[in-house]
Amino acid sequence: MAMSFLAIIFLLNWPWYIMDVDDPYTIAYHFFGRNSIVQIPYEAYDSLSDWFLSFLPRNYYSLYYTMVVWTFFSALIVYVLVIQIAKNFKNNVDLYFFGFIILLAMPEFNYLILSFKTALIGCVFIFSSHYILLNSFRKNAGLTLPSLFLSSMLFGIGAACRWNLTVYGLAIFADIGYLHYMKNKWQGIERLIIWAIASNLFFLLFLYISGYNINGLLQTIAWANKYLAENKYSLFYNLGVSLGMLTPISIACLSVGIVIIVRYYRGYLRLWLLLITSILPYIFLGFAFNLKYLLTLFPALFILFVIGANYLYHIVCGRFKILRAAFWALLLLPWFVGVWIYSDSTLWGPGFDMKRQATHSAYLNKLLNKHFSIDSIKLRPEPGFAISAPEGTRPLGGHFYALFCNKMTQFDKEMVLEGDSVIELAANEHMEIYANYDRKFPWMLLNSLCKYNYCTTDSGEQKGISTTRSFHYFNKEVIIKVFNNDKNVENFDDVKNLIHTKDFIAYFTFSSLLEDFIHHAPEHGIHVVRQTGPFSCIFEIK
């Protein structure tokens, strides 16, 4: 049932416009010939996944479809592996039924399958490594040399596909070590130690094969820690991101599961060990309530969820039909009811949409106050308010309409097509594009340039407040000037000195930046021709 559910979601969102904002950076790196001067690799800790993609032809669709299909099948395998691992902990309940329930209770997993996720790809190998050791131990009451070799090699591949997955090695070591001690005490424990050493050696081997090294790993970890420390998100943002995992039913089931393992802790010592060793690395690395970041916690969370859900569904709700109906109602509520937020101070909303044209009165006044204001909230049978999350935009409830009624595809399609139209306008009308510094280069423009087969060897010339990049496709040329920081956009005298065409396009990924520019530009002789989308506008200099 669960596999069919995921497959239907995947097929209904064809053709795939849905993408994480990271995907175009990955595509661009490979499309431009893996030239790090032209386009740096988006994430160094995707090293082996990045290496696999290097064997594909330099074609936008080959890269994108491979990335998405690879992720989808990886998600299916991860789902099956988590159930197989869970059987070793809790084999007296219907894991497949509750496995389907968790897909409804944690909708984020269903969104992850629709874009490139190296964390899911790496987890295929990481969880396979764990399962092989469990299977070997169950059959032989110990680790055989073939299983040890295969498991450690798979772990090395998975860790090299996504470096942060190495933290799951501690959970594997603790789980197998516990089983070994209960069966054999310390006799033969050296094989598990050999597995740990071999796994790390394989990780280093595949890391170097992929073209990266330990120094890059340490730099990436330092960058990630700094990134997490510097990024301060609003309470509303964190709430929206966490709702992909923390729905009423998931909170209830996980809470009951915790109560049960605390009350009957002697029967759940092995689960306690798996849970603690899965959580421990995040105490040092930092938490983010996002399923992709917590995938190494997924097996422990799955088992905990099943324990709680089984008790609630069969024991508590099984006694009264009205309670079971309430269980299903709470489970399905976030899928069929969306929260609409009416606000003049956002680009998003009130539902799962973007404001095409801003009214430069009440909207701008509230926008310049930099405060998020809510005029009213309504519940509707549609996708809820759009929230910009790390893995793409998510609706505040109403997941059924987003995933099964193509609302997600339509939403992302609008952003992708706006990037396409900006590139076409610039090429056909000989207009330069001026963009803000968003991870060095706005993702929608990169995506469109690759799609239309534009090429460049231009590493970018930094002059004053901007960096210029030139892209070519036969006799067409697109010149994009990226401001080095957002403050430079506000200095209109410097901006005018940069402009070499009568008409130009401003493309800003932050709506507030574009609205500020639209509002103040006429004071400096720069006038609006027309707004071409939520992120772009054509201007002319009088």
C-alpha positions in Angstrom: 0.0 0.0 0.0 2.7 2.4 1.0 4.8 1.7 -2.1 1.8 2.3 -4.4 1.0 5.5 -2.4 4.6 6.8 -3.1 4.5 5.7 -6.7 1.2 7.5 -7.4 2.5 10.7 -5.9 5.6 10.4 -8.0 3.8 9.8 -11.3 1.1 12.4 -10.7 3.7 15.1 -10.5 4.9 14.4 -14.0 6.3 16.4 -15.8 8.7 17.3 -13.0 9.0 20.9 -12.4 9.4 20.4 -8.7 12.9 20.9 -7.5 14.8 21.8 -4.3 16.6 25.1 -4.8 19.8 23.2 -4.5 19.2 21.1 -7.6 20.0 23.7 -10.3 23.4 24.3 -8.6 24.2 20.6 -8.9 23.0 20.5 -12.5 24.9 23.7 -13.4 28.2 22.3 -12.0 27.9 19.2 -14.3 26.4 21.1 -17.2 29.3 23.5 -17.3 31.8 20.7 -17.4 32.5 20.3 -13.7 34.4 23.5 -13.8 34.6 24.7 -10.2 35.8 28.1 -11.4 32.6 28.6 -13.5 30.2 27.0 -11.1 31.3 25.7 -7.7 29.9 22.3 -6.5 26.9 23.1 -4.4 27.8 20.8 -1.6 31.1 19.0 -1.2 29.7 16.5 1.2 27.7 15.0 -1.8 31.0 13.8 -3.1 30.3 10.2 -4.4 26.8 11.2 -5.6 28.5 14.0 -7.5 31.0 11.6 -8.9 28.3 9.2 -10.2 26.6 12.2 -12.0 29.8 13.0 -13.7 29.4 10.0 -16.0 26.2 11.5 -17.5 26.2 13.5 -20.7 26.2 17.3 -20.3 22.5 17.6 -21.0 20.0 19.3 -18.7 17.2 16.7 -19.0 19.6 13.7 -18.6 21.0 15.2 -15.4 17.6 16.3 -13.9 15.6 13.1 -14.7 18.4 10.9 -13.5 18.6 12.8 -10.2 14.9 12.6 -9.6 14.4 9.0 -10.6 17.4 8.0 -8.6 16.0 9.7 -5.5 12.6 8.1 -6.0 13.8 4.5 -6.2 16.2 5.2 -3.3 13.2 6.4 -1.2 11.4 3.1 -1.9 14.4 1.0 -0.9 15.0 3.1 2.3 11.3 2.6 3.3 11.7 -1.2 2.9 15.0 -1.3 4.7 13.7 0.7 7.7 10.8 -1.8 8.0 13.3 -4.7 7.9 15.4 -3.1 10.6 12.3 -2.5 12.7 11.4 -6.2 12.5 14.5 -6.9 14.5 13.1 -4.7 17.3 9.3 -5.1 17.0 8.1 -8.1 15.0 4.8 -8.7 16.7 2.9 -5.8 15.1 1.9 -5.0 11.5 4.8 -2.9 10.4 3.5 -2.4 6.9 0.2 -1.0 8.1 1.9 1.4 10.5 4.6 2.1 7.9 1.8 3.5 5.7 0.4 5.4 8.7 3.7 7.1 9.2 3.7 8.4 5.6 0.4 10.2 6.4 1.6 11.3 9.8 4.9 12.7 8.5 4.1 14.1 5.1 7.6 15.4 4.5 8.8 12.0 3.4 6.4 12.2 0.4 7.8 15.6 -0.6 11.4 14.4 -0.4 10.9 11.9 -3.2 10.2 14.6 -5.7 13.6 16.3 -5.9 17.3 15.3 -5.7 18.1 14.0 -2.2 21.6 12.5 -1.7 20.7 11.8 1.9 18.1 9.3 0.7 20.6 7.9 -1.8 23.3 7.5 0.9 20.8 5.9 3.3 20.2 3.1 0.9 23.8 1.9 1.4 23.9 2.9 5.1 20.8 1.1 6.1 21.7 -1.9 3.9 25.0 -2.1 5.8 23.0 -2.3 9.1 20.5 -4.8 7.7 23.3 -7.2 6.5 24.9 -7.2 9.9 21.6 -7.9 11.6 20.8 -10.7 9.1 24.2 -12.3 9.6 23.9 -12.1 13.4 20.4 -13.6 13.3 21.5 -16.6 11.2 25.0 -17.2 12.7 24.9 -15.6 16.1 27.9 -13.6 15.0 29.4 -11.7 12.1 30.7 -13.7 9.1 33.7 -12.4 7.1 31.7 -12.0 3.9 28.9 -10.0 5.7 31.5 -7.9 7.4 33.3 -7.1 4.2 30.1 -6.3 2.2 28.5 -4.3 5.1 31.6 -2.2 5.6 32.0 -1.5 1.9 28.3 -0.4 1.6 28.7 1.8 4.6 31.7 3.5 3.0 29.7 4.1 -0.2 26.8 5.5 1.6 28.9 7.8 3.8 30.8 9.1 0.7 27.4 9.9 -1.0 26.5 12.1 2.0 29.2 12.7 4.6 26.9 13.5 7.5 25.5 10.0 7.3 28.6 8.7 9.0 27.0 9.5 12.3 24.8 6.4 11.8 27.9 4.2 12.2 27.7 4.8 15.9 24.1 3.5 16.0 25.1 0.4 14.0 28.1 -0.3 16.2 26.0 0.1 19.4 23.2 -2.1 18.1 25.3 -5.0 16.9 27.6 -4.7 19.9 24.5 -5.0 22.2 23.3 -8.2 20.3 26.8 -9.6 20.4 27.2 -9.1 24.1 23.8 -10.6 24.9 24.7 -13.7 22.9 28.4 -14.2 23.1 29.5 -11.7 25.8 32.9 -10.3 24.6 33.9 -13.4 22.6 34.5 -12.5 19.0 33.8 -8.8 19.5 37.0 -8.0 17.5 35.1 -8.6 14.3 32.8 -5.7 15.1 35.8 -3.5 15.8 37.3 -4.6 12.4 34.0 -3.7 10.8 34.2 -0.2 12.3 37.7 0.3 11.1 37.0 -1.1 7.6 33.9 1.0 7.2 35.9 4.2 7.8 38.7 3.1 5.5 36.1 2.4 2.8 34.6 5.8 3.4 38.0 7.4 2.9 38.7 5.3 -0.2 35.4 6.3 -1.9 35.9 9.8 -0.8 39.3 10.0 -2.6 37.9 8.2 -5.6 35.2 10.8 -5.9 37.9 13.6 -6.1 37.5 15.0 -2.6 39.6 14.6 0.6 39.7 14.9 4.4 40.6 18.6 4.2 37.4 19.2 2.2 35.4 17.2 4.7 36.7 19.3 7.6 36.1 22.6 5.7 32.5 21.4 5.0 31.8 20.6 8.6 33.2 24.0 9.7 31.1 25.7 7.1 28.0 23.8 8.1 28.4 24.6 11.8 28.9 28.3 11.0 25.9 28.2 8.6 23.6 26.7 11.3 24.9 29.2 13.9 24.5 32.3 11.7 21.0 31.5 10.3 18.3 32.7 12.7 14.9 31.8 11.5 11.6 33.1 12.7 9.2 31.1 14.9 6.7 31.0 12.1 9.4 29.7 9.7 10.4 26.9 12.1 6.8 26.0 12.8 6.1 25.6 9.1 9.2 23.5 8.5 8.6 21.2 11.5 4.9 20.6 10.5 6.2 18.2 7.8 7.2 15.9 10.6 5.2 17.0 13.7 1.5 16.6 12.9 -1.1 15.9 15.7 -0.9 12.1 15.1 2.9 11.9 14.9 3.3 13.9 18.1 0.7 11.7 19.8 2.3 8.4 18.6 5.8 9.5 19.4 4.8 10.8 22.8 3.0 7.5 23.7 5.9 5.5 22.4 8.3 7.4 24.7 6.0 6.9 27.7 5.9 3.1 26.9 9.7 2.7 26.6 10.2 4.7 29.8 7.7 2.7 31.7 8.9 -0.7 30.4 12.5 0.3 29.9 13.9 -3.2 30.7 12.1 -4.6 27.6 13.4 -1.8 25.4 17.0 -1.4 26.4 18.1 -2.2 22.8 15.8 0.5 21.4 17.1 3.0 24.1 20.6 2.3 22.9 19.6 2.8 19.2 17.7 6.0 20.1 20.5 7.5 22.2 23.3 6.7 19.7 21.2 8.1 16.9 20.5 11.3 18.7 24.0 11.8 20.3 25.8 13.2 17.2 23.1 15.9 16.7 23.8 17.3 20.2 27.2 18.4 18.7 26.1 19.0 15.1 22.9 20.8 15.9 19.3 20.0 15.3 17.0 21.1 12.4 13.4 19.8 12.4 13.6 18.7 8.9 13.4 15.0 7.9 16.3 15.1 5.4 18.6 16.3 8.1 17.3 13.7 10.6 17.2 10.6 8.3 19.8 8.8 10.4 17.3 9.1 13.2 14.5 7.6 11.0 14.8 3.9 12.0 14.7 4.8 15.7 11.8 7.3 15.2 10.0 4.7 13.1 10.2 2.0 15.8 9.1 4.5 18.4 6.2 5.7 16.3 5.1 2.1 15.7 5.1 1.3 19.4 3.0 4.4 20.2 0.7 4.0 17.2 0.0 0.3 17.9 -1.0 1.1 21.5 -3.2 4.0 20.5 -4.9 2.4 17.5 -5.4 -1.2 18.8 -5.6 -0.8 22.6 -7.0 2.7 23.2 -9.0 3.3 20.1 -9.9 -0.4 19.6 -12.3 -0.3 22.5 -14.5 2.5 21.0 -15.3 3.1 17.4 -15.6 6.8 18.0 -12.0 7.0 19.2 -10.8 5.1 16.1 -12.7 7.5 13.9 -11.1 10.4 15.8 -7.7 8.8 15.2 -8.3 8.8 11.4 -9.8 12.3 11.5 -6.7 13.7 13.2 -4.4 11.7 10.8 -6.2 13.0 7.7 -6.9 16.5 8.8 -3.6 18.0 7.7 -4.1 16.3 4.3 -7.5 17.8 3.5 -7.6 21.1 5.4 -5.2 23.9 4.6 -4.6 27.0 6.7 -5.0 30.2 4.7 -3.2 33.3 6.1 -4.3 36.6 4.8 -1.3 39.1 5.1 -0.2 42.1 3.2 3.4 41.8 4.4 4.3 38.6 2.4 4.8 37.6 -1.2 3.1 34.2 -0.3 -0.5 33.5 0.2 -3.2 33.6 1.3 -3.0 29.9 0.1 -0.4 28.0 -1.8 0.3 30.8 -4.3 2.3 33.9 -4.9 1.1 37.5 -5.4 1.6 38.3 -9.0 1.4 42.0 -8.6 1.9 44.0 -5.4 -0.1 47.0 -4.5 2.4 49.7 -3.6 0.4 51.2 -0.8 -0.7 49.1 2.2 1.5 46.3 1.1 4.6 48.4 0.8 4.0 50.2 4.0 3.8 47.0 6.0 6.7 45.5 4.0 9.0 48.4 5.0 8.2 47.9 8.6 9.8 44.5 8.4 7.1 42.9 10.5 5.1 39.8 9.6 1.4 40.7 10.1 -1.6 38.5 9.9 -5.0 40.1 8.9 -7.0 36.9 9.2 -6.7 33.1 9.2 -9.2 30.7 7.6 -9.4 26.9 7.1 -10.1 25.8 3.6 -10.2 22.5 1.7 -7.2 23.6 -0.4 -3.4 23.7 0.1 -2.5 26.0 2.9 -0.2 29.1 3.1 3.0 28.7 1.2 6.1 28.5 3.5 9.6 28.7 2.1 11.5 25.8 3.7 15.0 24.5 3.2 13.9 21.7 0.9 11.5 23.7 -1.2 8.2 25.5 -0.6 5.6 23.6 1.5 1.9 24.2 2.1 0.6 24.8 5.6 -1.8 21.8 5.5 -3.8 20.5 2.5 -1.1 18.1 1.4 -3.6 16.0 -0.6 -4.2 18.9 -3.0 -0.6 19.8 -3.2 0.6 16.2 -4.0 -2.4 14.6 -5.7 -4.0 17.6 -7.5 -0.8 19.0 -9.0 -0.8 22.2 -6.9 2.8 21.6 -5.9 3.8 21.1 -9.6 1.9 24.3 -10.6 3.5 26.3 -7.9 7.0 25.4 -8.8 6.3 25.6 -12.5 5.4 29.3 -12.1 8.8 30.0 -10.6 10.7 27.9 -13.2 8.8 29.5 -16.1 9.5 33.0 -14.7 13.2 32.2 -14.9 12.7 30.9 -18.5 10.9 34.1 -19.5 13.6 36.4 -18.0 16.4 34.6 -20.0 14.4 34.7 -23.2 13.6 38.4 -22.8 17.2 39.2 -22.1 18.4 37.3 -25.1 15.8 38.5 -27.6 15.6 42.1 -26.5 19.3 42.5 -25.7 18.7 43.5 -22.1 21.1 42.9 -19.3 19.9 41.1 -16.1 20.7 42.5 -12.7 20.3 40.0 -9.8 20.9 39.8 -6.1 23.6 37.7 -4.5 21.7 34.5 -3.6 24.2 31.7 -3.0 26.4 33.5 -5.5 23.8 33.1 -8.3 20.0 32.9 -8.4 19.0 29.3 -8.9 16.1 29.9 -11.3 18.3 31.7 -13.8 21.0 29.0 -13.6 18.2 26.4 -14.2 16.9 28.2 -17.3 20.4 28.8 -18.7 21.2 25.1 -18.5 17.8 24.1 -19.9 18.3 26.4 -23.0 21.9 25.1 -23.5 23.7 28.3 -22.8 27.4 27.8 -22.3 30.1 29.9 -20.6 33.7 29.7 -19.7 33.4 33.1 -18.0 34.4 32.8 -14.3 33.0 36.2 -13.6 34.7 39.6 -13.5 34.1 41.4 -10.3 34.0 45.2 -10.8 33.0 47.4 -7.8 29.6 46.3 -6.5 28.9 43.5 -8.9 30.2 40.4 -10.7 29.5 40.0 -14.4 28.9 36.7 -16.1 28.3 36.2 -19.9 26.4 33.2 -21.3 26.2 32.2 -25.0 24.0 30.0 -27.2 24.9 30.3 -30.9 24.3 34.0 -31.7 22.4 34.8 -28.5 24.1 36.3 -25.5 22.8 36.8 -21.9 24.8 39.1 -19.6 24.0 38.8 -15.9 25.4 41.1 -13.3 25.1 39.9 -9.7 25.4 42.4 -6.9 28.0 41.4 -4.4 25.5 42.0 -1.5 22.0 43.3 -1.1 23.1 46.6 0.3 24.6 47.5 -3.1 21.1 47.3 -4.7 20.0 50.4 -2.6 22.8 52.6 -4.0 21.1 53.8 -7.1 23.9 56.1 -8.3 26.2 53.0 -8.5 23.5 50.9 -10.1 23.0 53.4 -12.9 26.7 53.4 -13.6 26.5 49.6 -14.2 23.7 49.7 -16.7 24.7 49.6 -20.3 21.3 49.2 -22.0 18.3 51.5 -22.0 16.0 48.7 -20.7 17.2 46.1 -18.2 15.7 43.4 -16.1 16.0 43.3 -12.3 15.6 39.8 -10.9 15.6 39.5 -7.1 14.9 36.3 -5.2 13.7 38.4 -2.2 10.4 40.0 -3.0 11.0 42.8 -0.4 14.2 43.7 -2.3 12.3 44.0 -5.6 9.5 46.0 -4.1 11.9 48.4 -2.4 13.6 48.8 -5.8 10.3 49.4 -7.6 9.3 51.9 -5.1 12.4 54.0 -4.9 13.8 53.7 -8.5 11.6 56.4 -10.1 13.2 59.0 -7.7 16.5 58.3 -9.5 15.3 58.3 -13.1 14.7 54.5 -13.3 11.1 53.7 -14.3 9.1 50.6 -14.3 8.1 49.2 -17.7 6.2 46.2 -16.4 6.5 43.6 -13.7 7.0 40.2 -15.3 6.6 38.1 -12.2 6.9 38.0 -8.4 10.7 38.1 -8.7 11.4 40.1 -11.8 10.6 43.5 -13.4 11.6 45.4 -16.6 12.9 48.9 -16.1 14.1 51.7 -18.4 16.3 54.7 -17.7 14.8 58.0 -18.7 
